[in-house]
């Protein structure tokens, strides 16, 4: 593989003579670096924009002195950013105490399951089926939740008003024998009179049961609707109480359903015939209004009405589901277990967002708010004089080609992470976070003032850069932004996911429709022309608005059969297998296999400690509780399973084949995964590879520029897109003069050790005087080189040049 050529950053120097101030500045910087090296356990290397290094240290300084068009961004500037980022990371880590999520899975999936059953004669066979299967239902639910969940069951039976008793009730109990005995004792009413039953009386009794556990589910089995012309399609003559509210108890369905929703009770109706269609549809409207994940059977005559109006929020919402039971009783157990599992994953998703917030109490009870309690968000309590939460969202189509359409310009400096595919890339990144490739970038961003979307913490605006036609999204915080260390950790997470994806795709090289990729993100801090203060944003490619949620970190799974969804589920499983149970990537969403905002669950609590979505080993349980291996899992030979999670005895695939040649686009704001055969390369930029979108922009933005060096007039060719794609400022000099002038800048930023500086640093420290070795403006003695560092040798090699520059300073 070709080695990427080093292209120095632009540096503008308008004189060729070295001044007294420049020499003094160089000496001061050398000493400061030496002091920093002595104090720090691992110094950050001096970098130029676009240069990649490996480190665990990562924060950003205030960009008050952000380089403008006439001021070069030096290596020392980049080094300062990295040092400050390291400080910010340490502060963020110290402010985020290590927390254990142990016990979270058990607490969340513990279930209250209530059977609401019509006990007229026509339902006799279903009651018998429930009695026979109740024990196996509880056993299967227990196995699904690794035998950790408490399962409590209750039963409400109802008949019509003329029977006494028309409501029979067993409150929640963990005793399967007690439930079995109660079902056996139920009185079965004869079938006569009108068709509707006292459904609302049964629901009232169910709502008032002693609900306790976080996951709550009603399984309703019935073959007749409720009284009231608004709940069935029968003639009034077929209903003794056709007017709503005229039943003996005077109940109305609206308040009852509201109570169910407020108590976070999931509702699943097992359909037997079409007489219940309108009742179920009407009930579903109440849950839909509460943004529940609402599903009706396609055979329900009102299905089309619901499907055109429902607003789905599948992963964390309450569950309302109609499923076909029909006359086949063998399906009862499977349907009940699926309903309980689906209910539990929604409870877990709602709860998970409250678990990993910095500063929360460590006790499990404090992390699991009661049902119906509002989520506390300490971050949102912070005051901000320029609170953007009042900004409305815009619903306009983006005009990417119109530069004037973007009202706000931001000059930014920040970081991006790069993944280079190699034989050991993934193994090294799995070993420790510091193997990520971190680049220092400069970027000017044009964005819309109003966001097109807003969440609880951040908002998203359309954006573009100066020299690229690629569309981007700028994400900024609604309230006061946290340290940039949190955004850098999100980038590390995304970079590790991309490394997983490189291997996943290589293993499925013969099945490109199952390819997975992750968009790259970069985080920046800078100034806006419209607002005062610092702006902290992340930039990522715009991939459209039709996002699909594939799974969550709390066990919810999209049940679609399309290829992208199957690949996403298999990819999550693959990450656990490939890392030998150390990591699991979940919470996947995106468009056509291009994913964003993943979450990584880690066995080691010190990995990704700032991520609020990292549930640790409990996240492994949530995934395997609901994961069903598909053809891709089997094709990859994945061995890990739910049984291994239960037993703690793991068996992983140990041999992974040699990988085909895949890599990423060299644009640091793109990073698209490519096969080498599909890349575009340019002789002008050896060692760089480009995707089909980025490559044409190299030529589109190429122009001739006048070299501003102190030399005879001449021009040189440059591609503005290339320099922007590498996070570099546009050079003002040709490469030859740019290299010459950067030698002094490289020297200025070169780390110096006390051994190199001889007695200067020590003398300054002892006397408490000026640390500059040129304080007296006398040419110093040549320092002795350390035997241990290559940097020392490089500095000594340049020493004669600096010494000669101090001669005849009086003539300057």
C-alpha positions, -999 to 999 in steps of 0.1 A, spaced: 0 0 0 14 34 -10 25 56 18 6 89 21 29 117 11 35 145 36 23 179 25 33 206 49 7 231 61 6 266 46 27 292 64 28 328 54 61 347 61 67 380 44 104 384 52 133 361 49 154 376 77 150 361 112 142 388 138 153 391 174 116 385 185 114 353 164 145 339 179 134 347 214 100 332 207 117 300 195 138 297 225 109 304 249 88 277 231 116 252 234 119 257 271 81 256 276 80 223 258 108 209 279 90 219 311 58 204 298 76 172 289 91 170 324 56 175 340 35 154 317 36 115 317 33 114 279 37 146 259 15 153 229 35 154 197 37 187 178 14 184 148 4 205 119 -32 206 106 -40 174 88 -12 153 104 -23 121 121 -10 108 154 -20 81 179 -29 92 214 -54 88 242 -52 125 249 -78 147 234 -98 192 242 -99 225 225 -88 259 236 -109 290 232 -105 301 196 -101 338 204 -69 337 185 -83 315 157 -61 319 126 -75 342 100 -65 345 64 -34 364 71 -21 344 101 -6 309 96 -16 281 119 16 268 133 27 234 147 28 250 181 -9 260 177 -18 224 169 3 211 198 -14 236 221 -48 223 210 -38 187 218 -24 196 252 -56 214 261 -77 185 248 -57 162 271 -65 185 301 -102 186 292 -104 148 290 -89 145 324 -114 170 338 -143 153 321 -132 119 334 -128 132 369 -163 148 368 -178 115 356 -175 89 384 -174 53 374 -208 38 377 -219 2 376 -251 -7 358 -251 -42 374 -287 -52 381 -302 -29 356 -313 -57 333 -331 -75 360 -348 -44 373 -360 -33 339 -373 -67 326 -391 -77 357 -426 -80 344 -462 -76 355 -483 -96 331 -521 -94 333 -545 -117 313 -578 -99 305 -601 -127 293 -637 -129 280 -652 -159 299 -683 -165 279 -690 -200 266 -675 -193 231 -642 -186 248 -640 -219 267 -612 -235 245 -590 -204 249 -594 -205 286 -583 -241 286 -553 -232 264 -543 -205 288 -546 -229 317 -525 -255 300 -498 -231 288 -494 -207 317 -465 -227 332 -446 -229 299 -453 -192 292 -437 -182 325 -408 -206 319 -401 -192 284 -403 -156 296 -378 -165 323 -354 -181 298 -357 -151 275 -346 -128 304 -318 -152 315 -339 -163 346 -331 -129 362 -366 -113 359 -393 -114 384 -425 -125 366 -458 -116 383 -491 -126 368 -527 -115 373 -560 -125 357 -592 -105 351 -622 -123 336 -653 -105 324 -688 -114 312 -718 -93 305 -737 -74 331 -765 -99 337 -741 -125 352 -731 -125 388 -703 -122 393 -695 -107 359 -660 -97 370 -635 -122 386 -600 -111 396 -567 -125 408 -542 -99 417 -505 -101 408 -487 -132 421 -454 -150 413 -471 -184 420 -478 -203 387 -499 -228 407 -521 -200 420 -527 -187 385 -534 -222 372 -559 -229 400 -577 -195 394 -581 -202 357 -595 -236 365 -621 -221 389 -634 -195 365 -672 -197 358 -681 -199 321 -712 -179 312 -736 -193 286 -739 -175 253 -772 -157 251 -785 -121 249 -767 -95 229 -732 -99 215 -712 -71 233 -696 -78 267 -686 -57 297 -651 -50 283 -648 -17 301 -656 -32 335 -628 -57 329 -604 -29 319 -613 -9 350 -604 -38 372 -572 -44 353 -561 -8 357 -567 -9 394 -545 -40 399 -514 -37 421 -489 -28 392 -453 -27 405 -427 -39 381 -412 -16 354 -424 -37 324 -462 -39 324 -484 -57 299 -521 -65 294 -528 -95 271 -565 -91 261 -582 -122 246 -618 -118 235 -642 -126 206 -667 -98 212 -666 -60 214 -676 -37 242 -710 -21 246 -715 13 228 -720 22 192 -686 39 191 -669 6 198 -686 -17 173 -703 -17 139 -735 -35 150 -769 -21 148 -783 -5 180 -808 -33 182 -779 -57 187 -767 -39 218 -786 -34 250 -764 -3 259 -757 13 225 -753 48 239 -718 53 254 -718 57 292 -752 41 297 -739 7 311 -747 1 348 -712 13 358 -713 44 336 -678 39 323 -663 55 292 -633 41 273 -614 74 271 -606 79 309 -598 42 312 -573 42 284 -557 74 297 -551 57 330 -535 28 312 -512 51 294 -503 71 325 -494 39 343 -472 29 313 -492 -3 306 -485 -19 272 -516 -34 255 -517 -64 232 -550 -77 218 -552 -113 205 -578 -111 177 -601 -140 171 -626 -125 146 -635 -91 130 -663 -81 154 -636 -64 176 -620 -44 148 -636 -10 156 -630 -14 194 -593 -21 189 -590 7 164 -606 32 187 -584 21 216 -554 24 194 -562 60 187 -557 68 223 -522 51 223 -513 67 190 -520 102 205 -495 93 232 -469 85 205 -471 47 212 -457 21 188 -491 12 174 -497 -17 151 -530 -31 137 -534 -62 116 -538 -56 79 -570 -76 81 -585 -51 105 -610 -31 84 -596 2 99 -560 -6 92 -556 19 64 -570 47 85 -545 41 113 -515 36 91 -519 70 74 -522 89 106 -500 72 131 -468 88 143 -445 59 152 -419 61 179 -410 24 180 -380 20 202 -389 37 235 -426 42 232 -454 23 248 -466 -8 228 -501 -12 213 -504 -43 192 -531 -63 176 -520 -99 166 -539 -128 151 -548 -156 175 -575 -171 153 -586 -206 162 -550 -221 165 -543 -222 202 -508 -234 198 -497 -199 189 -508 -185 223 -475 -191 241 -454 -176 214 -476 -145 210 -476 -138 248 -438 -142 251 -432 -119 221 -456 -94 236 -438 -94 269 -404 -92 253 -414 -62 231 -429 -45 261 -397 -50 281 -374 -36 255 -395 -4 253 -393 -1 291 -355 -6 289 -351 20 262 -370 46 282 -349 37 313 -315 35 296 -315 71 288 -316 79 325 -288 55 336 -255 70 325 -259 107 332 -228 122 348 -233 130 385 -262 106 391 -263 88 424 -247 53 421 -276 34 438 -297 15 413 -329 29 428 -319 64 419 -313 54 383 -347 39 378 -374 66 382 -409 55 389 -432 49 360 -447 82 347 -420 103 364 -404 129 342 -368 123 333 -344 146 351 -318 163 328 -292 180 348 -275 194 317 -307 212 307 -307 230 340 -277 251 330 -284 287 322 -275 302 289 -281 339 281 -284 331 244 -306 301 248 -313 287 213 -340 264 225 -365 291 214 -354 289 178 -381 274 156 -373 246 132 -374 252 95 -390 228 70 -375 240 37 -357 220 11 -319 225 13 -304 246 -14 -269 232 -14 -257 251 -45 -267 285 -33 -239 299 -11 -260 329 -1 -287 305 13 -264 298 43 -267 329 66 -241 320 92 -203 316 89 -181 299 115 -143 298 116 -135 266 134 -106 245 147 -110 210 159 -104 173 154 -113 144 132 -106 107 136 -93 85 107 -93 48 103 -67 32 80 -74 -4 72 -46 -27 80 -41 -63 92 -39 -52 128 -60 -20 127 -91 -34 145 -70 -54 170 -51 -23 180 -82 -2 184 -98 -29 205 -67 -29 228 -69 8 237 -85 40 226 -52 57 219 -48 38 186 -73 61 170 -58 84 144 -65 120 155 -61 149 131 -61 186 138 -83 205 114 -91 241 104 -124 246 87 -147 274 77 -184 264 78 -214 280 63 -247 270 80 -283 279 82 -292 299 112 -324 279 120 -322 241 126 -342 217 106 -344 193 135 -342 195 173 -337 168 200 -336 171 238 -300 182 239 -289 191 203 -302 206 171 -292 200 135 -287 226 108 -279 223 71 -243 232 64 -216 232 38 -179 241 36 -162 267 14 -145 245 -12 -167 214 -13 -200 206 -28 -206 178 -3 -237 184 19 -232 184 57 -251 187 90 -239 209 118 -250 197 152 -249 222 181 -261 221 217 -294 237 227 -282 245 262 -247 251 275 -223 227 257 -203 201 278 -165 198 274 -154 188 239 -140 156 254 -175 142 251 -177 149 214 -142 134 209 -153 103 227 -183 101 203 -158 103 174 -137 75 189 -168 54 191 -177 61 155 -141 53 144 -141 20 162 -174 11 145 -159 20 111 -130 -4 118 -155 -31 127 -174 -23 94 -142 -26 73 -138 -62 84 -175 -70 83 -177 -58 47 -145 -77 38 -160 -109 51 -191 -103 30 -172 -92 -1 -195 -114 -23 -226 -97 -8 -223 -60 -13 -260 -54 -5 -252 -63 31 -223 -37 34 -223 -15 65 -206 19 68 -205 47 94 -204 83 86 -174 102 100 -178 131 124 -155 159 133 -159 183 162 -150 219 162 -148 250 184 -148 285 169 -166 318 164 -198 327 146 -202 360 127 -238 362 142 -233 355 179 -208 362 206 -190 335 225 -176 302 214 -196 277 192 -191 240 198 -204 219 169 -199 186 152 -199 182 114 -210 151 96 -222 142 61 -259 148 54 -275 115 44 -311 125 43 -341 126 67 -356 91 61 -336 74 89 -345 39 99 -339 26 134 -325 -9 133 -320 -17 170 -314 0 204 -289 -5 232 -318 -18 253 -329 -48 232 -355 -33 208 -351 -48 173 -366 -38 140 -384 -68 126 -382 -57 89 -368 -83 65 -350 -59 42 -313 -65 36 -300 -34 54 -319 -44 86 -306 -80 84 -271 -67 80 -274 -43 109 -286 -71 133 -258 -94 121 -232 -66 124 -241 -60 161 -236 -97 167 -204 -97 148 -189 -70 169 -194 -90 201 -179 -121 184 -150 -104 168 -140 -86 201 -144 -119 220 -171 -105 242 -154 -72 250 -175 -49 229 -210 -48 213 -221 -21 189 -258 -14 190 -283 15 188 -280 14 150 -298 38 127 -292 53 93 -301 51 56 -295 21 34 -266 7 55 -250 41 61 -252 44 98 -247 71 124 -248 77 162 -241 41 173 -236 31 209 -208 7 221 -214 -15 251 -181 -25 268 -171 -51 293 -143 -28 306 -159 1 324 -129 23 316 -136 21 279 -158 49 266 -166 60 302 -181 94 290 -207 77 268 -242 79 283 -253 50 260 -227 25 273 -246 1 296 -217 -22 300 -223 -60 302 -260 -53 309 -261 -41 273 -249 -75 262 -279 -91 279 -304 -67 263 -291 -75 229 -290 -113 232 -324 -113 250 -341 -104 217 -315 -112 190 -324 -140 166 -295 -151 143 -302 -146 106 -285 -160 75 -257 -135 77 -248 -145 113 -247 -181 101 -226 -173 71 -201 -156 93 -200 -186 116 -208 -166 147 -209 -189 178 -219 -166 207 -255 -170 218 -281 -163 245 -272 -196 263 -236 -184 267 -247 -152 283 -268 -173 308 -240 -198 316 -210 -174 314 -191 -200 293 -182 -185 259 -171 -200 227 -160 -176 199 -149 -181 164 -111 -180 166 -99 -178 130 -107 -148 108 -96 -150 71 -72 -126 54 -91 -95 44 -95 -82 9 -81 -48 1 -105 -21 15 -98 14 26 -115 48 32 -118 80 12 -90 103 21 -113 133 26 -113 136 64 -149 148 64 -161 119 42 -141 87 50 -164 64 29 -154 27 30 -142 17 -5 -127 -13 -22 -94 -4 -37 -106 -13 -71 -134 13 -67 -112 42 -56 -100 71 -77 -64 84 -74 -45 114 -87 -8 116 -96 -7 150 -81 -16 136 -47 2 102 -43 -9 81 -14 -45 95 -13 -76 76 -24 -110 92 -32 -146 82 -35 -167 90 -66 -182 121 -49 -149 137 -37 -125 129 -66 -140 153 -92 -138 181 -67 -100 180 -68 -101 192 -104 -131 215 -101 -113 236 -74 -79 236 -90 -65 270 -99 -33 290 -104 -22 311 -74 6 337 -72 33 326 -48 38 353 -21 73 343 -12 101 369 -14 111 356 -48 106 364 -84 70 365 -96 56 330 -103 24 310 -100 17 275 -87 -12 251 -90 -34 242 -60 -67 224 -53 -87 242 -27 -107 211 -21 -76 190 -14 -64 213 14 -98 217 29 -103 179 29 -71 176 49 -81 204 74 -54 227 60 -55 264 53 -50 273 16 -12 278 10 0 313 -1 33 300 -14 44 273 -38 55 240 -23 92 248 -27 90 281 -8 64 267 16 88 239 26 116 263 32 97 286 54 81 258 73 116 245 84 118 273 109 82 267 121 90 230 125 120 240 146 99 263 167 75 235 177 101 208 182 100 194 218 132 202 237 144 183 267 165 196 296 194 175 284 193 194 251 192 228 267 222 222 289 221 244 319 198 271 305 165 257 319 181 249 352 197 283 355 165 300 349 147 279 373 173 284 401 174 321 397 137 325 392 145 348 362 135 348 326 134 313 311 144 326 276 178 314 267 182 346 247 173 369 275 207 384 274 207 382 235 241 364 236 247 335 214 246 304 237 268 274 237 257 245 216 237 220 237 247 184 242 224 160 224 206 134 244 215 98 234 179 87 237 158 109 215 157 114 178 142 149 184 174 159 202 195 149 172 172 168 149 175 199 170 212 198 173 214 194 135 195 227 132 214 244 159 240 260 136 213 277 116 198 292 147 232 302 161 241 320 128 208 338 130 219 355 162 249 371 147 248 408 142 214 412 158 223 448 166 220 455 128 184 442 127 
